[in-house]
């Protein structure tokens, strides 16, 4: 298990006012997703293929 901190990136779809922010951090085998407005935000850990399917569905609406 790695102890390297994750590098989080704010979603380009998040609001500019900073109140609706989703952040993503990627690793070779996992995509981590969290809500940035919570101090101890729970995280989703997804396989890259699952994340890709989620994005494809989200873009289609």
N, C-alpha and C positions, 0 to 999 in steps of 0.2 A: 504494500500500500504506500502510495506517495504522500509525502507531507508538504509538497510544493503547493503554495496557495493558488487558488484558481484566479485567472484573469477574467473579470466580468466585463461585459459590454452591454450597454443600453440598447434596446431594440430601436430601430429606426421608425417603428410604428408607434412608439410611446409618445404621449403628449408632451408638448414643449414646456408646459407649466410644471412638470416634474411630479405630478400627482398620480399618474398612470404609467408607471415604469415597470417594464419587464426586462430583466437582465439575463444574459446567456453566457455561459463559459463552456468551452469545448476542450475535450481531451481526445486522444485517439479512439477510445472505445465508448465514450459517454458524452452526452450533451446535458449540461446542468442548466436548469431554468429556475429563476426565483423572482419574487416580487420585491423590488428595491425599497419600497417605502416602509417595510417592517424591519426592525432591528434584528430580530432573530427569525428571519424569514425561512419557512420550510422550503426545501428544494425538490424539484423533480429531477430524477436522473434517468435519461432515456438513451436507448441505443440509437446510433446515428440514423439507421434506416427508419426507426419510428419517428424521429424528429423530422426527417424529410417528408414522410407521409403526412404528418401533422401540418407542416407548412404548406404542402400542396393543397390540403383540404381547406386551410385557413384562407389562402389566396383565392380559391374558387368561390368561397363564401357559402 
